[in-house]
Amino acid sequence: MSASPSTRLKNRLKRWEAAVDARLRERITRSGLVFVAALTLVGLAAFASANNLLFLLLAAMVAVLMVSGFVSRLGLSGLELDVQLPEHISARQPTTARIRLHNEKSWAPSFAIQVVGIENSVFSTALYFPVVPGKATLEDVVEVRFARRGVHKEDSFQFSSRFPFGFAERRERVTLKRDVLVYPCLDPQSGFEALLTAITGDVESHVRGSGNDFYRIRPYEHLESARHVDWKATAHTGSLQVREFARDQDPLVHIFLDLDVPPELSGWFEYSIECCAFLAMRLVNRGARLRFQTQGFDRFIPVECDVYTILKYLALVESSRTGVPSLDEEEDCVRVALSANPRRFVEAGWNTARVVGPDDLPRAEPGTSQE
């Protein structure tokens, strides 16, 4: 249901007022309006009555107003802001940032300084510093949250102070120009845990070989070597039984992300990127060997890189029109392919892979539970 014209007009006026309010370097407070009204009345009364006492009172009030503006401007001058972020940041996850406020003035402290992020800043918490001594550096910790993956190039902050008398709020805007790389969200979402469980089951089904750790006893298969026959189990069951051992090296998990995505499925492509990041982090934390591949990227973990190399790639990857690579059957591994068009992979010979498409991994609607 669309909003009425009057509602849209009110929303536009509110946005305009907010934009103007953010650009004003000084805003008169309510107490300032009361003081100016009182100053005006005293001035009118002084000129109307020609009373010297009223002229002295008017001069004192004007002096207080001028001193207030000068002290407020002096308090905001010479302030430097620095933001220290952790090395690894994921989208939509709370991250701790350290704020450092430095006063370059050698003799004049700054009082009642408030620091707040503006214009869709990732810093939603306002910081208040009662006093910043000269040449001093104060630190505080805030929680930040980046809404999307990718490179965030700058962030805007605003210093404000009502010191000394609260007649006006003086503001100074600061823009930090710094590239911050944000990984895709690593939180489990709808369907991620189920896919991870299925991949783990595929891995466990491949854990069989000639290692040293006992895995299970199973029936004998044709043409197998007799040296692994368990004669006690054979005598107990009446049929040949074979001892199976865990493989010395876990099988490789091969994850392929298809970059060929139509525009109408761009939302699902972002969802699949977050799924790949989730799977890569969880599998590597469990000690699995991983191969991550797209049409323009191919890396092995831990031989060629670590998981953060994969996350950095996923933070910047974009969709592109390209074909389906041929399936590499050289090494026995568990294969997973995420594609907006699963049929292309099946037709290209990826029959041994678990091909996941929009129907297999439906994107959760905004506002629904991600458990």
N, C-alpha and C positions, 0 to 999 in steps of 0.2 A: 504494500500500500504506500503510495507516494505521499510525501508531506505537502501540506497546504502552502500556497504562496507566502502567507504571512509567516509561517514557521521557517521556510527557507530564507526569507528576508532577515528574520531574527538571528538565524545561525550565521548568515553572512556578516551581519553587524557585529556579532560576538567575535568572529574570527578576525574581522578588521580591527576591532578594539584591542584584541590580544596582540595582533601584529604591531599596531601602533604603540601599545604599551611596552612591548619588548624592545622597540627601537628608541624610546625616550631615554635620554641620559639622566634625566632628573624628573622625579614625580612628586608633586605636592601631596603630603599626607593630610588626613583630617585635622590633626592638631595644627598643621601648617596653615590650612584654610581658616581655622578659627583665629590663629594669630594674625593673619593678613587682614581678616575682617575687623579684628580689634584695632590693628594699626590704622586701617582706613577710618574707622570711627574717631579714633583719637586725633588723626590728622584733620578731619573735618571740624571737629570741635575746637581744635587749636586755632585754625584759621578763622573760624566763625567768632570766637570769643577773644582772640588775640591774647590768650593767657600764656605767660612765659613758662609756667609749670607744665602745661600741656605740651608746649614745644620741646621742653627738656625730655618729657616722657616719650614724645614721638621720636626724637633723636636717639634715645636709648634703645627703642624698639627696632629702629632701622639698623642700628649698629649690631644688635643681637642677630638680626636676620643676615647681615653681611658676614659676620663672623661665623655663623652656622654654615653658610655656603663655602667659605674659605677652608674651614677645618674639615668639612666633609670631603672636599676635593683633595686636600692634602692627605687625608687618611687612605684614599684609594690609589694615590700615586705611588709608584715604585714597588708594586706588588707583582710577584711572578708566581705562576702556577705550573706545576709539573704533575703528570699522572703516570704512575708506574703500574703496568698491567702484567699478568703472568704470561709465560711464553706460549702456552697452549690454551686457546679459548674456543669454546663451542657455542653455536647459536642457541638461543633460548635457554641457556643454562646460567644460573647466577654465578658470577665471578667476582672475586674480591680484588678491588683496585686500591692502591695507596695514593692518597692526595698529599702533595707537598706544597705548602704555601710559604713563600720567602718574601721578607720585607727588605728591600734594598736600601731603604733609608737608614742612615747610620745613627741618627739621633731622634727621629720622630716615630713613635709607635703608631700603629693603626688599631682603631677600636671598632668593635661591633661589626665585623666583616662577615657577610653571608655569601657563600658560593653555591650556585645552582646551575644545572645544565639547562640549556634552552634549545628550541627548534629540534624536537625529536632526538634529544641527546640520550645516550645510553645511561647517563647518570640521573637517576630519578630522585635521589636523596639530596636534600639541601644541607650544607654544612655551615656551622656557625662557629666563628672564632671570636671570643670576647675581646682579646687583645693580642696583637702580634708585635712584639718588641722590635726595635730597630736591629737590623742585621740578623734577625732570628729566622729560623725555619721551623714551621709547625707541620705535623703530619696527622693524618686521620685516614681511616679505612672506611670505604663505602662498598656497597654491592652494586654491580653493573650487570646489564643483560643486553646482549646484542640480538636483534630480532632476526637477522638473516646471515647466511654464510657469505663469504667473499671478503674483499678488501674495504675497510672503512678508513677513509683518508683523513677526515678531520672531525672535530667535535667542538661545539661552542659552549662557552661558560659565561656566566655573568657575576661580577662582583657587585655587591650593593651594601650600602651603609646608611643608617639614619642618625649617626652620631654627628653633632653632640646633643641637639635638642629635639630631634625627631620631626622637625618642620617639613623636611623633604627627604626623599630617598634618592641618593646619588647612585648612579649605575655606570659600570664600565664593562664592556664586552671583550672577551678574550677567545680567540679561535686557536685551538691546538691542531697543527698540521702534522699528522703522523700516520703512517700506514700501519693498520692493525689487521692481521689476517685472522679471519674467524672460520673455524671448521664447521661442517654441517652438524646439526644436532645429533648427539649420541644417545639420547634417551630412547628407551624402548617404546615403540608406537604400535598401533594396531597391526597385527600380523607379523611383526618382527620376531617376537619370541617363538612363535610357531615355526617360522622358517628356520630359525637357529636350531630348534629342537630337531627338525627334519634333517638338517645338514649334519648335526651331531650323530644322529642315527645312521646316516650314510657313512660317516667316518668310522663308527664302531663296526659296521658290517665289513669294512675293509681291513680291520685290525686282525690280520691273520697272516702267519708267515713262519719264518724259521729263526725267531729271536730266542732269547734265553728265558723270558718270563712265561710261565704257563698261562694259557688263555682258556682252553676248554678241551673236553673229550667229545669226539663226534664220530659218526660212522665212516668207515673206510671208503674212499672213492677210487674208481678204476684208474690203474696206471700210477698210483701214488707209491712213493718209496716205502718199503717195509720197515725201515729203521725207526719210523715214528709210531709203529703199532704198539698199543698198550695192551700187553698180554693179560694182565689181571682183569682189566675191563672187558677184554674179549672173552675170557673164561666166564666172567660173571654174566654177560649178556648173551653169549652164544653166537655172536657175530663180530667180525673184525671192527675194532675201535682204534682210533688214531688220536694221539696227543697233539694238540695244536698250541703253538706258542705265539705270543704277541710279537709283532714286528718291532725290530730295533728302532725304526724311525717311523713316526706317525705319517699317514698318507697326506698327500698334498691336497689342499682345498683351493680350487680354481674358481674365482669369482669374475664374471664378465659383465660389464655395464655397457649396454647398447646406447650409443649417443644419437642414433637416428630416431628422433622423436617428432611427431607432427605437432604443430603449434597448439592444437586443442588439448594435447596431453602434456603440456609443459608443467602443470601442477603435479601430475603423477611422476614426471621425470625428477622433480625436486624431492618427491617422496622416495623414489628409488635411490637417489643419491644418499639420503639419510639412512636408508636401509643398508646400503653398502658400507657406509661408515660404521654403523652399529655392528654389522657382522664382522668387519675387519678387526675392530677393537676387541670384541668379545672372543673371537677365535684366537687372536694373537695372545691375549691374556691367558688363554687356556693352553698355550704352548704349541698351537698348530702351526704347521708350515703353510704359507699362503702365497698364492699367485693372484695378483689383481691386474685385470686387463680391460682396456677399451680399444676402440679403433685407433687411438693415437697414443696409447700408454700401455706399458707391460713391465711389471716389476715383481720380483720374488722376495718374500720375507722369510727368514732373516738374512738370506744370502746377499742380496743387493741393496737392501734398505731396511728401515724400520717402519712401523705402522704410521708414524707421523708424516712420512713422505707421501703415503697414500692419502691421508687426511688433507694435506696441503694441496694435492692435486684435486681432490673432490671439492675443496673450498672454491676453486676457480673454474672448474670444468663447465663447459657449455655444450648444448646440443649441436649436432652438425649432421648434414646429409652424407651418409656413407654406407658402405656395404657391410655384409656379414663375413668375418674371416673364417677360413676353413678350420675345422677342429683338429687340434694337435693331439694325436693318440700315442705319443712317445712314452709318456709316463702315466701309470695308473693313478688316478686321482678322483676326488669328488668334485664335480663341476656344477656350477650354478650360474645361470645367465638371467639377467634382469633386462627385459626388453618390452617396449610398448607394442611390438608386433611379434609375438612368440612364434607365429607360423613361419616367419622367415628363417628362424634358427632351426626349426624342425626340418624345413625343406633343404637347408644347407648342410644337414648331416649331424646336427647336435642332438642326436637321439639318446645318447648316453648321459646327457646333462639334464639337470633339473631346471627347466625353462620357466621363469616366473614372469607373468604379465599383469596388466591392470585387473584382470578378473581373479587372478590368484592372490594378488596383494592389493586389495582395494584401499584407496586412500581414505583415511578417516575424515569425516566432515569437521570443520572448525567448531569447537565447543563440545565435541563428544569426548568421551573418556578414552584414554590411550593405554589403558591397562591390558 
